Amino acid sequence: MINELMFVHKILVYIFFIFLVAGFAMPSMINDAYKFKKISFIYTMTFQALASMVAFAGLVVLYAGHMSWDVFSVSMVLAWGMMMFIEIKKHRLIKYADLTHSNNFAIIKQGFNKISILQVLIIVGMIGIMSLKNMGVFGS
């Protein structure tokens, strides 16, 4: 049963990763500030839903498998918290920004991409660390 739960967690992580990578297309596809704000809101809500699904599945694995809170589990929770914090800050920045000026709109789009890169790097880092852990690099 634990293997199936871990598989679900892993699949959700990969779906979340694909969502983040697909999000890079958003700023380049939208040239209207009003639409950008609306689509950004939908993106943020989807981000939070997927991130919460990943976290919930991970916690179910942790507790159902009677696993202890080791450094890796804590680092995953911290990564989740950082990503949620960053995404909320990004959304607030876009929501309250004056995007009527083209300079501001261009800067916000660049910021969106930079933050998305940071979030992808966090996920790739956690996938890498957990893959190394599963290969036994860090011991048992």
LONUPA-62901 format. One record per atom (N, C-alpha, C): x, y, z; residue number from 0; atom name. Coordinates in Angstrom, 2 decimals, always signed. Layout:
# residues N
       xx       yy       zz   nr  atom
        X        Y        Z  NUM    CA
...
//
This chain:
# residues 140
       xx       yy       zz   nr  atom
    +0.81    -1.19    +0.00    0     N
    +0.00    +0.00    +0.00    0    CA
    +0.86    +1.27    +0.00    0     C
    +1.95    +1.23    +0.76    1     N
    +2.82    +2.40    +0.83    1    CA
    +3.44    +2.69    -0.53    1     C
    +3.78    +1.63    -1.27    2     N
    +4.36    +1.84    -2.60    2    CA
    +3.37    +2.55    -3.53    2     C
    +2.10    +2.19    -3.44    3     N
    +1.09    +2.84    -4.27    3    CA
    +0.92    +4.31    -3.87    3     C
    +0.93    +4.57    -2.57    4     N
    +0.82    +5.95    -2.10    4    CA
    +2.03    +6.78    -2.54    4     C
    +3.20    +6.20    -2.47    5     N
    +4.41    +6.90    -2.92    5    CA
    +4.36    +7.15    -4.43    5     C
    +3.80    +6.19    -5.17    6     N
    +3.64    +6.35    -6.61    6    CA
    +2.71    +7.52    -6.93    6     C
    +1.60    +7.61    -6.19    7     N
    +0.66    +8.72    -6.39    7    CA
    +1.35   +10.05    -6.08    7     C
    +2.11   +10.08    -4.99    8     N
    +2.84   +11.30    -4.63    8    CA
    +3.81   +11.68    -5.75    8     C
    +4.53   +10.71    -6.25    9     N
    +5.51   +10.97    -7.32    9    CA
    +4.82   +11.48    -8.59    9     C
    +3.70   +10.87    -8.95   10     N
    +2.96   +11.31   -10.14   10    CA
    +2.47   +12.75    -9.96   10     C
    +1.96   +13.07    -8.78   11     N
    +1.51   +14.44    -8.51   11    CA
    +2.67   +15.44    -8.60   11     C
    +3.84   +15.04    -8.13   12     N
    +5.02   +15.91    -8.24   12    CA
    +5.34   +16.18    -9.71   12     C
    +5.29   +15.14   -10.53   13     N
    +5.60   +15.32   -11.95   13    CA
    +4.53   +16.15   -12.66   13     C
    +3.27   +15.97   -12.30   14     N
    +2.20   +16.80   -12.87   14    CA
    +2.43   +18.27   -12.48   14     C
    +2.78   +18.49   -11.23   15     N
    +3.07   +19.84   -10.74   15    CA
    +4.26   +20.44   -11.49   15     C
    +5.28   +19.64   -11.71   16     N
    +6.47   +20.09   -12.45   16    CA
    +6.09   +20.49   -13.88   16     C
    +5.29   +19.66   -14.54   17     N
    +4.84   +19.97   -15.91   17    CA
    +4.03   +21.26   -15.93   17     C
    +3.18   +21.44   -14.92   18     N
    +2.40   +22.68   -14.81   18    CA
    +3.32   +23.89   -14.69   18     C
    +4.36   +23.79   -13.86   19     N
    +5.29   +24.90   -13.69   19    CA
    +6.02   +25.22   -15.00   19     C
    +6.46   +24.19   -15.69   20     N
    +7.18   +24.40   -16.95   20    CA
    +6.23   +25.01   -17.99   20     C
    +5.00   +24.53   -18.04   21     N
    +4.02   +25.08   -18.98   21    CA
    +3.70   +26.54   -18.65   21     C
    +3.84   +26.92   -17.39   22     N
    +3.57   +28.29   -16.98   22    CA
    +4.52   +29.31   -17.59   22     C
    +5.68   +28.85   -18.09   23     N
    +6.61   +29.77   -18.74   23    CA
    +5.99   +30.40   -19.99   23     C
    +5.06   +29.72   -20.62   24     N
    +4.45   +30.23   -21.85   24    CA
    +3.47   +31.36   -21.57   24     C
    +2.94   +31.42   -20.37   25     N
    +1.88   +32.38   -20.07   25    CA
    +2.27   +33.84   -20.35   25     C
    +3.38   +34.35   -19.83   26     N
    +3.69   +35.77   -20.06   26    CA
    +3.89   +36.11   -21.54   26     C
    +4.44   +35.18   -22.30   27     N
    +4.69   +35.49   -23.71   27    CA
    +3.42   +35.42   -24.55   27     C
    +2.42   +34.69   -24.10   28     N
    +1.19   +34.53   -24.87   28    CA
    +0.18   +35.65   -24.61   28     C
    +0.31   +36.34   -23.49   29     N
    -0.70   +37.35   -23.10   29    CA
    -0.09   +38.74   -23.18   29     C
    -0.70   +39.59   -23.98   30     N
    -0.19   +40.95   -24.14   30    CA
    -1.12   +42.00   -23.55   30     C
    -2.24   +41.59   -23.04   31     N
    -3.20   +42.50   -22.43   31    CA
    -3.06   +42.41   -20.91   31     C
    -2.86   +43.56   -20.26   32     N
    -2.62   +43.59   -18.81   32    CA
    -3.80   +43.03   -18.02   32     C
    -5.02   +43.37   -18.43   33     N
    -6.20   +42.88   -17.72   33    CA
    -6.30   +41.36   -17.81   33     C
    -6.09   +40.81   -19.00   34     N
    -6.12   +39.36   -19.17   34    CA
    -5.00   +38.70   -18.38   34     C
    -3.83   +39.36   -18.37   35     N
    -2.70   +38.81   -17.62   35    CA
    -3.03   +38.68   -16.14   35     C
    -3.68   +39.69   -15.58   36     N
    -4.07   +39.62   -14.17   36    CA
    -5.06   +38.49   -13.92   36     C
    -6.03   +38.34   -14.80   37     N
    -7.03   +37.28   -14.65   37    CA
    -6.41   +35.89   -14.79   37     C
    -5.61   +35.71   -15.81   38     N
    -4.97   +34.42   -16.04   38    CA
    -3.98   +34.12   -14.91   38     C
    -3.31   +35.15   -14.42   39     N
    -2.37   +34.97   -13.31   39    CA
    -3.11   +34.48   -12.06   39     C
    -4.30   +35.02   -11.83   40     N
    -5.10   +34.57   -10.68   40    CA
    -5.46   +33.09   -10.83   40     C
    -5.90   +32.69   -12.01   41     N
    -6.23   +31.28   -12.25   41    CA
    -4.99   +30.41   -12.09   41     C
    -3.86   +30.88   -12.61   42     N
    -2.60   +30.16   -12.48   42    CA
    -2.24   +29.96   -11.01   42     C
    -2.36   +31.01   -10.21   43     N
    -2.02   +30.93    -8.79   43    CA
    -2.93   +29.95    -8.05   43     C
    -4.22   +29.98    -8.34   44     N
    -5.15   +29.06    -7.68   44    CA
    -4.85   +27.61    -8.07   44     C
    -4.53   +27.38    -9.34   45     N
    -4.17   +26.04    -9.80   45    CA
    -2.86   +25.60    -9.16   45     C
    -1.90   +26.52    -9.08   46     N
    -0.62   +26.25    -8.43   46    CA
    -0.84   +25.80    -6.99   46     C
    -1.65   +26.56    -6.27   47     N
    -1.88   +26.23    -4.86   47    CA
    -2.61   +24.91    -4.71   47     C
    -3.55   +24.63    -5.60   48     N
    -4.27   +23.35    -5.53   48    CA
    -3.33   +22.18    -5.78   48     C
    -2.51   +22.27    -6.82   49     N
    -1.58   +21.19    -7.13   49    CA
    -0.53   +21.02    -6.03   49     C
    +0.01   +22.14    -5.54   50     N
    +1.02   +22.07    -4.47   50    CA
    +0.42   +21.44    -3.21   50     C
    -0.82   +21.77    -2.92   51     N
    -1.47   +21.20    -1.74   51    CA
    -1.73   +19.70    -1.93   51     C
    -2.09   +19.30    -3.14   52     N
    -2.27   +17.87    -3.41   52    CA
    -0.97   +17.10    -3.20   52     C
    +0.12   +17.67    -3.69   53     N
    +1.43   +17.04    -3.52   53    CA
    +1.76   +16.93    -2.03   53     C
    +1.56   +18.00    -1.29   54     N
    +1.86   +18.00    +0.14   54    CA
    +0.98   +17.00    +0.89   54     C
    -0.31   +16.98    +0.59   55     N
    -1.21   +16.06    +1.27   55    CA
    -0.83   +14.61    +0.98   55     C
    -0.55   +14.30    -0.27   56     N
    -0.15   +12.94    -0.62   56    CA
    +1.14   +12.56    +0.09   56     C
    +2.07   +13.50    +0.19   57     N
    +3.32   +13.23    +0.91   57    CA
    +3.10   +12.99    +2.39   57     C
    +2.22   +13.76    +3.00   58     N
    +1.93   +13.56    +4.42   58    CA
    +1.20   +12.24    +4.67   58     C
    +0.34   +11.85    +3.74   59     N
    -0.33   +10.56    +3.87   59    CA
    +0.70    +9.43    +3.81   59     C
    +1.65    +9.53    +2.90   60     N
    +2.72    +8.52    +2.82   60    CA
    +3.52    +8.50    +4.11   60     C
    +3.84    +9.67    +4.62   61     N
    +4.64    +9.77    +5.84   61    CA
    +3.95    +9.09    +7.02   61     C
    +2.66    +9.38    +7.18   62     N
    +1.95    +8.83    +8.33   62    CA
    +1.48    +7.40    +8.11   62     C
    +1.03    +7.07    +6.91   63     N
    +0.57    +5.71    +6.65   63    CA
    +1.74    +4.73    +6.69   63     C
    +2.91    +5.21    +6.31   64     N
    +4.09    +4.35    +6.33   64    CA
    +4.81    +4.36    +7.66   64     C
    +4.26    +5.07    +8.63   65     N
    +4.86    +5.18    +9.97   65    CA
    +6.33    +5.60    +9.86   65     C
    +6.56    +6.55    +8.97   66     N
    +7.92    +7.05    +8.77   66    CA
    +8.18    +8.19    +9.75   66     C
    +9.45    +8.39   +10.04   67     N
    +9.80    +9.46   +10.97   67    CA
   +10.05   +10.76   +10.20   67     C
   +10.01   +11.85   +10.95   68     N
   +10.31   +13.14   +10.36   68    CA
   +11.82   +13.28   +10.27   68     C
   +12.39   +12.88    +9.14   69     N
   +13.82   +13.03    +8.95   69    CA
   +14.13   +14.33    +8.22   69     C
   +15.38   +14.55    +7.93   70     N
   +15.81   +15.78    +7.27   70    CA
   +15.12   +15.94    +5.91   70     C
   +14.91   +14.84    +5.22   71     N
   +14.31   +14.89    +3.89   71    CA
   +12.84   +15.28    +3.95   71     C
   +12.12   +14.73    +4.92   72     N
   +10.71   +15.09    +5.07   72    CA
   +10.56   +16.56    +5.44   72     C
   +11.38   +17.02    +6.35   73     N
   +11.33   +18.42    +6.76   73    CA
   +11.71   +19.33    +5.59   73     C
   +12.70   +18.92    +4.79   74     N
   +13.11   +19.76    +3.66   74    CA
   +12.01   +19.84    +2.61   74     C
   +11.24   +18.77    +2.43   75     N
   +10.11   +18.82    +1.49   75    CA
    +9.03   +19.78    +1.98   75     C
    +8.76   +19.75    +3.28   76     N
    +7.76   +20.66    +3.84   76    CA
    +8.24   +22.10    +3.72   76     C
    +9.51   +22.34    +3.98   77     N
   +10.07   +23.69    +3.85   77    CA
   +10.04   +24.16    +2.39   77     C
   +10.36   +23.26    +1.46   78     N
   +10.29   +23.62    +0.04   78    CA
    +8.86   +23.97    -0.35   78     C
    +7.90   +23.19    +0.14   79     N
    +6.49   +23.49    -0.13   79    CA
    +6.11   +24.87    +0.42   79     C
    +6.53   +25.14    +1.64   80     N
    +6.23   +26.43    +2.27   80    CA
    +6.86   +27.59    +1.51   80     C
    +8.11   +27.42    +1.09   81     N
    +8.77   +28.47    +0.31   81    CA
    +8.05   +28.72    -1.00   81     C
    +7.67   +27.66    -1.67   82     N
    +7.00   +27.82    -2.97   82    CA
    +5.64   +28.49    -2.81   82     C
    +4.90   +28.12    -1.80   83     N
    +3.60   +28.76    -1.56   83    CA
    +3.79   +30.24    -1.24   83     C
    +4.75   +30.55    -0.38   84     N
    +5.03   +31.94    -0.02   84    CA
    +5.41   +32.76    -1.25   84     C
    +6.32   +32.22    -2.06   85     N
    +6.77   +32.91    -3.27   85    CA
    +5.61   +33.13    -4.23   85     C
    +4.77   +32.11    -4.41   86     N
    +3.64   +32.23    -5.33   86    CA
    +2.63   +33.28    -4.86   86     C
    +2.37   +33.31    -3.57   87     N
    +1.44   +34.30    -3.04   87    CA
    +2.00   +35.71    -3.21   87     C
    +3.30   +35.88    -2.96   88     N
    +3.93   +37.19    -3.16   88    CA
    +3.87   +37.59    -4.64   88     C
    +4.11   +36.62    -5.53   89     N
    +4.05   +36.92    -6.97   89    CA
    +2.64   +37.35    -7.36   89     C
    +1.65   +36.64    -6.87   90     N
    +0.27   +37.00    -7.20   90    CA
    -0.08   +38.38    -6.68   90     C
    +0.30   +38.69    -5.46   91     N
    +0.00   +40.01    -4.89   91    CA
    +0.70   +41.11    -5.69   91     C
    +1.93   +40.84    -6.13   92     N
    +2.65   +41.82    -6.94   92    CA
    +1.90   +42.10    -8.23   92     C
    +1.44   +41.05    -8.89   93     N
    +0.70   +41.23   -10.15   93    CA
    -0.66   +41.87    -9.89   93     C
    -1.33   +41.45    -8.83   94     N
    -2.67   +41.96    -8.53   94    CA
    -2.67   +43.47    -8.28   94     C
    -1.69   +43.95    -7.55   95     N
    -1.67   +45.36    -7.16   95    CA
    -0.78   +46.24    -8.03   95     C
    -0.14   +45.66    -9.02   96     N
    +0.74   +46.44    -9.90   96    CA
    -0.08   +47.29   -10.86   96     C
    +0.46   +48.44   -11.19   97     N
    -0.15   +49.30   -12.20   97    CA
    +0.39   +48.86   -13.56   97     C
    -0.37   +48.03   -14.23   98     N
    +0.09   +47.46   -15.48   98    CA
    -0.34   +48.27   -16.70   98     C
    -0.86   +49.46   -16.47   99     N
    -1.27   +50.29   -17.61   99    CA
    -0.07   +50.82   -18.38   99     C
    +1.07   +50.96   -17.71  100     N
    +2.29   +51.40   -18.38  100    CA
    +3.02   +50.17   -18.93  100     C
    +3.45   +50.25   -20.16  101     N
    +4.08   +49.10   -20.80  101    CA
    +5.37   +48.69   -20.10  101     C
    +6.10   +49.67   -19.52  102     N
    +7.33   +49.34   -18.78  102    CA
    +7.02   +48.45   -17.58  102     C
    +6.02   +48.82   -16.81  103     N
    +5.64   +48.03   -15.64  103    CA
    +5.21   +46.63   -16.05  103     C
    +4.43   +46.56   -17.13  104     N
    +3.94   +45.27   -17.61  104    CA
    +5.10   +44.38   -18.02  104     C
    +6.09   +44.94   -18.70  105     N
    +7.26   +44.16   -19.12  105    CA
    +8.07   +43.68   -17.91  105     C
    +8.22   +44.54   -16.92  106     N
    +8.96   +44.17   -15.71  106    CA
    +8.24   +43.06   -14.95  106     C
    +6.92   +43.16   -14.85  107     N
    +6.15   +42.12   -14.16  107    CA
    +6.26   +40.80   -14.89  107     C
    +6.23   +40.83   -16.22  108     N
    +6.38   +39.59   -17.00  108    CA
    +7.74   +38.94   -16.75  108     C
    +8.79   +39.78   -16.72  109     N
   +10.13   +39.26   -16.44  109    CA
   +10.20   +38.67   -15.03  109     C
    +9.60   +39.36   -14.07  110     N
    +9.56   +38.85   -12.70  110    CA
    +8.82   +37.53   -12.61  110     C
    +7.72   +37.42   -13.36  111     N
    +6.95   +36.17   -13.39  111    CA
    +7.83   +35.03   -13.85  111     C
    +8.59   +35.26   -14.92  112     N
    +9.48   +34.21   -15.44  112    CA
   +10.60   +33.87   -14.46  112     C
   +11.19   +34.87   -13.82  113     N
   +12.27   +34.63   -12.87  113    CA
   +11.77   +33.82   -11.67  113     C
   +10.60   +34.17   -11.18  114     N
   +10.03   +33.43   -10.05  114    CA
    +9.70   +32.00   -10.48  114     C
    +9.19   +31.84   -11.68  115     N
    +8.88   +30.50   -12.19  115    CA
   +10.15   +29.66   -12.30  115     C
   +11.25   +30.26   -12.73  116     N
   +12.52   +29.54   -12.80  116    CA
   +12.94   +29.10   -11.40  116     C
   +12.82   +29.98   -10.43  117     N
   +13.17   +29.63    -9.05  117    CA
   +12.33   +28.46    -8.56  117     C
   +11.03   +28.48    -8.85  118     N
   +10.16   +27.40    -8.41  118    CA
   +10.51   +26.07    -9.09  118     C
   +10.83   +26.12   -10.37  119     N
   +11.25   +24.90   -11.07  119    CA
   +12.54   +24.37   -10.47  119     C
   +13.48   +25.25   -10.16  120     N
   +14.74   +24.82    -9.55  120    CA
   +14.52   +24.17    -8.18  120     C
   +13.59   +24.69    -7.41  121     N
   +13.28   +24.09    -6.11  121    CA
   +12.75   +22.67    -6.31  121     C
   +11.84   +22.50    -7.26  122     N
   +11.27   +21.17    -7.52  122    CA
   +12.34   +20.22    -8.05  122     C
   +13.15   +20.69    -9.00  123     N
   +14.21   +19.84    -9.55  123    CA
   +15.19   +19.45    -8.45  123     C
   +15.52   +20.40    -7.58  124     N
   +16.41   +20.09    -6.46  124    CA
   +15.84   +19.03    -5.54  124     C
   +14.56   +19.15    -5.20  125     N
   +13.94   +18.14    -4.33  125    CA
   +13.84   +16.79    -5.01  125     C
   +13.52   +16.77    -6.31  126     N
   +13.47   +15.50    -7.04  126    CA
   +14.85   +14.86    -7.05  126     C
   +15.88   +15.68    -7.28  127     N
   +17.25   +15.17    -7.29  127    CA
   +17.67   +14.61    -5.93  127     C
   +17.39   +15.35    -4.88  128     N
   +17.76   +14.90    -3.53  128    CA
   +17.03   +13.60    -3.18  128     C
   +15.74   +13.53    -3.47  129     N
   +14.99   +12.32    -3.14  129    CA
   +15.43   +11.13    -4.01  129     C
   +15.80   +11.40    -5.26  130     N
   +16.32   +10.31    -6.11  130    CA
   +17.63    +9.78    -5.56  130     C
   +18.51   +10.67    -5.13  131     N
   +19.77   +10.24    -4.53  131    CA
   +19.52    +9.48    -3.23  131     C
   +18.56    +9.93    -2.44  132     N
   +18.22    +9.23    -1.20  132    CA
   +17.72    +7.81    -1.51  132     C
   +16.86    +7.68    -2.53  133     N
   +16.31    +6.38    -2.89  133    CA
   +17.38    +5.45    -3.45  133     C
   +18.44    +6.02    -4.05  134     N
   +19.55    +5.21    -4.55  134    CA
   +20.50    +4.81    -3.43  134     C
   +20.31    +5.36    -2.25  135     N
   +21.13    +5.01    -1.10  135    CA
   +22.38    +5.86    -0.94  135     C
   +22.46    +6.98    -1.63  136     N
   +23.64    +7.84    -1.56  136    CA
   +23.81    +8.42    -0.16  136     C
   +22.70    +8.74    +0.50  137     N
   +22.76    +9.35    +1.83  137    CA
   +22.68    +8.32    +2.96  137     C
   +22.76    +7.08    +2.65  138     N
   +22.62    +6.03    +3.67  138    CA
   +21.18    +5.64    +3.84  138     C
   +20.90    +4.84    +4.83  139     N
   +19.53    +4.34    +5.01  139    CA
   +18.71    +5.16    +5.91  139     C
//
